[in-house]
């Protein structure tokens, strides 16, 4: 058997014997590394889940969708129960698709939902835009993601009942409401319209139109010029800004936590490595006098630190993967979001960064041993 093979075999047996005689040394390194990786991974994964939640809200609302709401009361100049009232936002028509609705101040009730169904009316000119969800049986539409599609549903509004057909919401209409809502032709609910309504305009920006920021500024300027209160506007811009800010903080925290991990591993592992090196200084010098390379002894220390650090990190990540529903459910994340993120919890940029800095810390922790191995063998043995 080659001498180098014998030396490697001896170093492996010596390391294993040292772990068995002093189990606190590997246990301390495993515990510290595992705890730090566990905390860092939970924090960074929570950032990732919040970002995913915001992106889903953006996709649901639509990046190019603007919803403008303005209250119309019976004493308002825009109160036209019959016929077509003046359209303040007609200037938006050439820039994209525009749907004008009236949100009534009443709620609909079904056998599944009690007084929780938003009620909106649409004018005759909106029929072409709503053709994809209209039913031949009725022109009343219950827009829902949960109810059976194409089912006939009876909705009670005040003392009246309306038969509607259930349809899935088109993407550009999802911004109208977070839950289910009912669309009926204008004039069907005459008594309810006497109370007034919220003039609701859904605008979908065209591909060649001006940026959404300019469109929102134009709507505000128009209201100011007509000396009217600014309408309530809902768009994806606040969510985009929030997502950008969250992503920036995510990157900052990733760097900070990774740096802390690398520093902690290098300090803890380095301190233990120095103590063990001094304890085995004579044995190491004796091996070098027999022909063992100083680089081989250094490589043994570096490999030991790297193995323990990676074992602890991978164990912590695996534990989070197994208990993700419990951990992140306790933090308030919905189960649907966690189920959609299962495939992304194992391999993300954040986890790769953590593993990289763990190994950087393991390498730095072995450098004091490399410095100690520069001492001449004769000085140690004498």
C-alpha positions in Angstrom: 0.0 0.0 0.0 1.3 3.4 -0.9 2.5 5.7 2.0 0.1 8.5 0.9 -2.8 6.1 1.2 -1.7 5.0 4.6 -1.4 8.6 5.8 -4.9 9.4 4.5 -6.3 6.4 6.2 -4.6 7.3 9.4 -5.9 10.9 9.2 -9.4 9.7 8.7 -9.2 7.3 11.7 -7.6 10.1 13.8 -10.5 12.5 12.9 -13.1 9.9 13.7 -11.5 9.0 17.0 -11.3 12.6 18.0 -15.0 13.1 17.2 -15.9 10.1 19.3 -13.7 11.2 22.2 -14.8 14.8 22.0 -18.3 14.8 20.6 -18.9 18.3 21.8 -16.6 19.7 19.1 -18.5 18.4 16.0 -21.9 18.8 17.8 -21.2 22.5 18.6 -20.3 23.2 15.0 -23.3 21.4 13.6 -25.7 23.1 16.1 -24.4 26.6 15.5 -24.4 26.2 11.7 -27.8 24.5 11.6 -29.4 27.2 13.7 -28.0 30.0 11.7 -29.0 28.5 8.4 -32.4 27.7 9.7 -33.1 31.3 10.8 -31.6 32.7 7.6 -33.5 30.4 5.3 -36.8 31.1 7.0 -36.3 34.9 6.7 -35.2 34.7 3.1 -38.0 32.3 2.1 -40.5 34.5 3.8 -39.3 37.4 1.6 -39.7 35.1 -1.4 -43.2 34.1 -0.5 -44.3 37.8 0.1 -42.8 38.6 -3.3 -44.7 35.7 -4.9 -48.0 36.9 -3.2 -47.5 40.4 -4.6 -46.8 39.0 -8.1 -49.9 37.0 -8.0 -51.9 40.1 -7.0 -50.3 41.9 -9.9 -51.2 39.2 -12.3 -54.7 39.0 -11.0 -55.2 42.8 -11.3 -53.4 43.3 -14.5 -50.4 45.5 -15.1 -52.2 47.6 -17.8 -55.6 47.9 -16.0 -57.0 51.0 -14.4 -60.3 51.1 -12.4 -61.8 54.6 -11.8 -64.7 55.0 -9.4 -66.7 58.1 -8.8 -69.8 58.5 -6.6 -73.0 59.6 -8.3 -75.8 60.6 -6.0 -79.4 61.6 -6.9 -78.5 65.3 -6.5 -75.5 65.0 -8.8 -75.5 66.5 -12.3 -74.2 63.1 -13.6 -77.3 61.3 -12.2 -79.1 59.9 -15.4 -81.2 56.9 -14.5 -82.4 56.4 -18.1 -80.3 57.1 -21.2 -76.6 57.6 -21.4 -75.0 60.0 -19.1 -72.0 62.1 -20.2 -68.8 60.1 -20.1 -66.0 62.0 -18.4 -63.4 59.4 -19.4 -64.3 59.3 -23.1 -60.8 60.5 -23.9 -59.4 57.1 -22.8 -61.3 55.2 -25.4 -58.7 55.6 -28.2 -55.9 54.3 -25.8 -57.4 50.9 -25.1 -60.5 49.0 -24.0 -63.0 50.8 -21.7 -66.0 49.4 -19.9 -68.4 51.7 -18.1 -70.5 50.2 -15.3 -72.6 51.2 -12.3 -71.9 49.7 -8.9 -75.1 49.8 -6.9 -75.3 50.5 -3.2 -77.0 47.1 -2.6 -75.7 43.5 -2.2 -76.9 40.3 -3.7 -77.7 37.2 -1.8 -77.5 33.5 -2.9 -77.8 30.2 -1.2 -74.0 30.1 -0.9 -73.3 33.8 -0.2 -75.4 36.0 2.2 -75.6 39.7 1.2 -72.0 39.6 0.0 -72.4 39.7 -3.8 -71.4 42.9 -5.4 -74.0 44.2 -7.9 -73.1 46.2 -11.0 -75.2 47.2 -14.1 -74.0 47.5 -17.6 -75.3 49.6 -20.5 -76.3 48.2 -23.9 -73.1 49.4 -25.6 -71.1 47.1 -23.2 -72.7 44.0 -24.7 -69.8 43.4 -27.3 -67.2 43.5 -24.6 -69.2 41.1 -22.3 -70.1 38.7 -25.1 -67.6 36.1 -24.0 -69.3 35.6 -20.7 -72.9 36.2 -21.6 -75.3 33.2 -21.7 -78.2 32.6 -24.2 -80.5 31.9 -21.2 -80.1 35.2 -19.4 -78.3 38.5 -19.7 -77.6 38.5 -15.9 -74.1 37.2 -15.2 -72.7 36.0 -11.9 -68.9 36.2 -12.3 -67.2 33.7 -10.0 -64.1 31.6 -9.7 -65.7 29.2 -7.2 -69.2 28.5 -8.3 -69.9 25.8 -11.0 -69.4 27.4 -14.4 -72.6 27.8 -16.6 -74.8 26.9 -13.7 -78.1 28.8 -13.3 -78.1 30.8 -10.1 -80.9 32.7 -8.4 -79.8 35.9 -6.8 -82.0 37.9 -4.4 -81.5 41.7 -4.4 -83.7 43.5 -1.8 -87.2 42.1 -2.5 -86.4 41.0 -6.1 -84.8 37.8 -7.4 -82.8 37.5 -10.6 -81.8 34.4 -12.4 -78.2 34.6 -13.6 -75.7 32.3 -15.3 -72.3 31.6 -13.7 -69.2 32.6 -15.7 -65.5 32.7 -15.1 -64.1 36.3 -14.9 -62.0 37.4 -17.9 -58.5 38.5 -16.9 -59.2 42.2 -17.5 -62.3 42.1 -15.3 -60.7 40.5 -12.2 -59.7 44.0 -11.0 -63.4 44.8 -10.4 -63.7 42.9 -7.2 -61.8 40.3 -5.1 -64.8 38.1 -4.7 -67.8 37.2 -6.8 -70.0 39.9 -8.4 -73.2 40.1 -10.4 -73.7 42.0 -13.7 -77.2 42.9 -14.8 -78.4 45.2 -17.6 -79.1 48.8 -16.6 -82.8 49.3 -15.9 -83.4 45.9 -14.3 -83.1 47.3 -10.8 -84.8 50.6 -11.2 -85.6 51.1 -7.5 -82.1 50.4 -6.4 -80.6 52.8 -9.0 -82.6 55.6 -7.4 -80.2 55.5 -4.5 -77.3 56.4 -6.8 -74.2 54.4 -7.6 -70.5 54.3 -8.1 -69.6 55.1 -11.7 -67.1 52.4 -12.3 -64.9 52.5 -15.4 -62.6 49.6 -16.2 -59.8 50.7 -18.6 -57.3 48.3 -20.2 -54.4 50.1 -21.7 -53.5 49.3 -25.3 -50.0 48.2 -26.3 -49.3 51.5 -28.1 -50.9 53.8 -25.5 -49.0 56.2 -23.2 -47.6 54.8 -19.9 -50.0 54.1 -17.1 -48.5 56.9 -15.0 -49.3 59.5 -17.7 -52.9 58.2 -18.0 -53.5 58.4 -14.3 -52.0 61.9 -14.3 -54.3 62.9 -17.2 -57.4 61.6 -15.3 -56.4 63.6 -12.2 -55.8 66.7 -14.3 -59.2 66.4 -16.0 -61.0 66.2 -12.6 -59.0 69.2 -11.4 -59.9 71.2 -14.6 -63.6 70.4 -14.2 -63.4 71.3 -10.4 -64.6 67.9 -9.3 -63.3 65.8 -6.5 -60.5 63.4 -7.6 -62.0 60.0 -8.4 -60.9 56.8 -6.7 -58.3 55.1 -8.9 -57.0 51.6 -8.6 -54.1 50.3 -10.6 -51.1 48.1 -10.3 -48.6 50.9 -9.8 -48.6 50.9 -6.0 -48.1 47.1 -6.1 -45.2 47.5 -8.5 -43.5 50.1 -6.3 -44.1 47.8 -3.3 -42.7 44.9 -5.1 -39.6 46.8 -6.2 -39.0 48.0 -2.6 -39.5 44.5 -1.3 -37.1 43.0 -3.8 -34.5 45.6 -2.9 -34.8 44.8 0.8 -34.7 41.1 -0.1 -31.3 41.6 -1.8 -30.0 43.6 1.1 -31.0 41.0 3.7 -29.6 38.2 1.6 -26.2 39.9 1.6 -26.3 40.7 5.3 -27.4 37.2 6.4 -25.0 35.5 4.1 -22.1 37.7 5.5 -23.2 36.9 9.0 -23.3 33.2 8.3 -19.8 33.3 6.7 -18.4 35.3 9.6 -20.0 33.1 12.3 -18.8 29.9 10.7 -15.3 31.2 10.2 -15.0 32.4 13.8 -16.6 29.3 15.5 -14.9 26.8 13.3 -11.6 28.7 13.3 -11.5 28.9 17.1 -12.2 25.1 17.4 -9.7 24.3 14.7 -6.9 26.3 16.4 -7.5 24.5 19.7 -7.5 21.1 18.1 -4.4 22.0 16.1 -2.5 23.0 19.2 -3.7 19.9 21.0 -2.4 17.6 18.2 0.6 19.8 17.3 3.2 17.1 18.2 1.3 14.4 16.3 1.1 16.6 13.2 4.8 17.4 13.4 5.6 13.7 13.7 3.6 12.9 10.6 5.4 15.6 8.7 8.7 14.2 9.8 7.6 10.8 8.3 6.9 12.5 4.9 3.3 13.6 5.2 2.8 16.9 3.3 1.7 20.0 5.2 -0.8 20.6 2.5 -2.4 17.2 3.2 -2.8 18.1 6.9 -4.3 21.4 6.0 -6.6 19.8 3.5 -7.8 17.4 6.2 -8.8 20.4 8.4 -10.5 22.2 5.6 -12.4 19.2 4.5 -13.5 18.5 8.0 -14.9 22.0 8.5 -16.5 22.0 5.0 -18.2 18.6 5.6 -19.6 19.6 9.0 -20.8 23.0 7.7 -22.5 21.6 4.6 -24.0 18.7 6.5 -25.6 21.2 9.0 -26.8 23.5 6.3 -28.3 20.8 4.2 -30.0 19.3 7.2 -31.5 22.7 8.2 -32.8 23.3 4.7 -34.2 19.8 4.5 -36.0 20.3 7.9 -37.6 23.5 6.6 -38.8 21.7 3.4 -40.4 19.0 5.6 -42.0 21.4 8.0 -42.7 24.3 5.6 -46.5 24.1 6.0 -46.2 24.3 9.8 -43.4 27.0 9.9 -44.8 29.4 7.3 -48.5 28.6 8.1 -47.7 29.8 11.7 -46.2 33.0 10.1 -49.6 33.6 8.4 -48.9 32.5 4.8 -51.9 30.8 3.1 -51.6 27.1 2.2 -52.3 27.8 -1.4 -49.3 30.1 -1.7 -47.1 27.4 0.0 -48.4 24.7 -2.3 -47.6 26.7 -5.3 -44.1 27.4 -4.0 -43.1 23.8 -3.1 -40.9 23.4 -6.1 -39.1 26.7 -5.4 -38.3 26.2 -1.7 -35.5 23.7 -2.4 -33.4 25.5 -5.0 -33.4 29.3 -4.9 -30.8 32.0 -5.3 -31.0 32.6 -1.6 -30.2 29.0 -0.7 -27.4 29.0 -3.2 -26.0 32.2 -1.6 -26.2 30.6 1.9 -24.4 27.5 0.8 -21.7 29.5 -0.9 -21.0 31.7 2.1 -21.1 28.6 4.4 -18.2 27.2 2.4 -16.4 30.5 2.3 -16.6 30.5 6.1 -15.4 26.9 6.3 -12.4 27.9 4.1 -11.5 30.9 6.1 -11.7 28.9 9.4 -9.0 26.6 8.2 -6.5 29.4 7.4 -5.1 29.6 10.9 -4.2 25.9 10.6 -2.3 26.7 7.3 -0.4 29.4 9.2 0.5 27.0 12.0 1.8 24.4 9.6 4.4 26.9 8.4 6.3 26.3 11.7 9.4 24.1 11.1 9.1 20.5 12.3 12.3 20.7 14.2 11.2 23.5 16.5 8.1 21.5 17.4 9.8 18.2 18.1 12.6 19.8 20.1 
